[in-house]
Structures are given as C-alpha cells and as structure tokens.
Amino acid sequence: MKKKKILFVCIHNSARSQMAEAFLNQICGEEFEAQSAGIEPGKLNPIVVEAMQEVGLDISGNQTKAVFDFIKSGQLFSHVITVCDEASAERCPIFPGVTKRLHWGFTDPSSFTGTHEEKLAKTRTVRDTIKQQIEKWCAEVCCPTAA
C-alpha cells in the first residue's frame, strides 16, 4: 500500500509543524509520510529541538521549508494540516488535487517568555499536546494491522 502524504504547515516551520511531522512519522509511519513547511520559513527553535530529544526524537538536522516550494514541486497531499493560530492558518495556500484540510491550533513556542527552564516547560506542554492529537487522529484514521 502506498503511504498517504501529509503536510503540516505553520508560520515559520520552526516548532509546531516540525514536532507534528516527527510524531506522525513515528506513530503512524507505516500508513503516512509526513512533511512540514512554513508560510515564512524561519530557523529551527533550539528549545523545541531540546524538548523533542527528551522524548527520543532528534530533529536537530531538520531544515525549515517553504510551503510554496511544495506547491511548485507539484506534490500531492491527502491532508494539509495547519498547526498555527486560526488567523495565520487562513494565509495557507490552497493545494491542488484532492486534499483534506484540517486545522489543529497549538500555542507557538517562539512566543514564550521567561527563563530557559520556563520556556522549556511550556514547550513540553505543547509537545505533549501535539503528540496526543497525533495519537488520537491516528487511532481514528489508520487502518488496524492484522495480528
């Protein structure tokens, strides 16, 4: 069976979409191939990298990517999932083909203030919320494997 392609989109592709991509590929990678991109690609958030390493996922080598490069490449996605706030999600372009569009809003770790430890603690909360959403969605849409 061919894997369904999923694209996670946020503003900078520096945190939320990177986490969602990593979790979907880990949790339901037999059925889906996840990628991520940003409307205005930025730089990978080092606190997000640290938070993901705590759960055994190394995203330190990931590059941020532009959503418009995916459109230009002609890739088709079964789902495009925005993980930014509602207003920003409206800026996400329309993709060609039969694409289901979903919106899962998560708080942006780049907006966190405080000490490194305080920002890391808030980022862990976002990370865990994204993982729970991915697990819930996979339980709904993934085909159960035969035992």
Secondary structure as the mmCIF struct_conf table of DSSP 4:
data_model
#
loop_
_struct_conf.conf_type_id
_struct_conf.id
_struct_conf.beg_label_comp_id
_struct_conf.beg_label_asym_id
_struct_conf.beg_label_seq_id
_struct_conf.end_label_comp_id
_struct_conf.end_label_asym_id
_struct_conf.end_label_seq_id
HELX_LH_PP_P HELX_LH_PP_P1 LYS A 2 LYS A 3
STRN STRN1 LYS A 4 CYS A 10
BEND BEND1 ILE A 11 ALA A 15
HELX_RH_AL_P HELX_RH_AL_P1 ARG A 16 CYS A 28
TURN_TY1_P TURN_TY1_P1 GLY A 29 GLU A 31
STRN STRN2 PHE A 32 GLY A 38
BEND BEND2 ILE A 39 GLU A 40
HELX_RH_AL_P HELX_RH_AL_P2 PRO A 46 GLU A 54
TURN_TY1_P TURN_TY1_P2 VAL A 55 GLY A 56
TURN_TY1_P TURN_TY1_P3 SER A 60 GLY A 61
STRN STRN3 ALA A 66 ALA A 66
HELX_RH_AL_P HELX_RH_AL_P3 VAL A 67 SER A 73
TURN_TY1_P TURN_TY1_P4 GLY A 74 GLY A 74
BEND BEND3 SER A 78 SER A 78
STRN STRN4 HIS A 79 THR A 82
BEND BEND4 CYS A 84 CYS A 84
HELX_RH_AL_P HELX_RH_AL_P4 GLU A 86 ALA A 89
TURN_TY1_P TURN_TY1_P5 GLU A 90 ARG A 91
BEND BEND5 CYS A 92 CYS A 92
HELX_LH_PP_P HELX_LH_PP_P2 PRO A 93 PHE A 95
BEND BEND6 PRO A 96 VAL A 98
STRN STRN5 LYS A 100 HIS A 103
HELX_RH_3T_P HELX_RH_3T_P1 PRO A 109 SER A 111
BEND BEND7 GLY A 114 GLY A 114
HELX_RH_AL_P HELX_RH_AL_P5 HIS A 116 VAL A 141
BEND BEND8 CYS A 142 CYS A 142
HELX_LH_PP_P HELX_LH_PP_P3 CYS A 143 ALA A 146
#
